[in-house]
Amino acid sequence: MTTTDPEPFWTHAHGALVHFPIALVCAAGVLEAAGFALRSRDCMRSLREAAHWTMLLGAAGSVPAVASGLFLTRGRMWGHGALRLHHLFVWPSFGLVVGLAVWRTALGARASDGNRAGYLAVLAVAIVLITFAGYWGGVLLSRP
Amino acid sequence: MTAVLPLTPRAALIAAMVGAAAALGSAYAGARGLQLADARRSHALPSPDRWADPPDDLSAAAQAGGRKLYLRYCAHCHGADATGDEGPDLHDEEVSDRYIARTILKGIPHQMPSFAKKFGAAETRELTAYLRTLD
């Protein structure tokens, strides 16, 4: 590897780093939904706390994932073909994940059911976007 | 963890939007920085990349040879008129000749293949000379 040939290292680094935020955000969605569905049970508080922390960790993990991707593409935010499709889902996902983490932190335990339902709906959208981003990322990796 | 920030729902939503905008803005700034660093580095490549030197032969014959190469190897992605198709528009490229030659030879990860095995120094210079005519 040389400084002018960054692909091998950053390909591996990006592949290693993207799975943490994907898993954490999806787990946050499941925990949040469980906390919402079981809001009359004793476990609700624990579920919501766990959801909050996994969301924060997912947002934090998305930063190195995005940074490694930018190093891999040498700073190209869009590209062409499958890379453009990958980025078409990556950038909204990234913005939503960070925004959701801030929103969840700001709302905290005082949030009404309506706020929680809205948060959960936007989180579901983010998870769908992440899924498509991952799909097109997989297409890129499977190319020769 | 309970409420960390004592914000109203509306303020929380605004904070979330600011956070998302800051994240995307940081990504954009980082991307621009990487692009600029990459462009700067391309002007001072150590050997063996020096053989991708800028073309010194801008004759009509060199440009015609470059056009033939372009139509054969590049047009299916960049379009016959180089205005872009799957690949980008190649007119008015604000980069150095050496940067163009290096991109031809090394490609762009996940976007454009390397042509180092197809083109020698002469072909690379011809193709670069042709691309320079696309104003």
Interface residues (C-beta under 8 A of the other chain):
Chain A: T3 T4 D5 P6 E7 T11 E49 H52 W53 V63 V66 A67 L70 F71 L72 T73 R74 G75 R76 M77 G79 H80 G81 A82 L83 W91 F94 G95 L96 V98 G99 L100 A101 V102 W103 T105 A106 L107 G108 A109 R110 A111 S112 N115 L140 R143
Chain B: M1 T2 A3 V4 L5 L7 P9 A11 A12 L13 A15 A16 M17 V18 G19 A20 A21 A22 A23 L24 A27 Y28 G30 A31 R32 G33 L34 Q35 L36 A37 D38 R41 S42 L45 D49 E86 G87 P88 R102 K106 I108 P109 H110 Q111
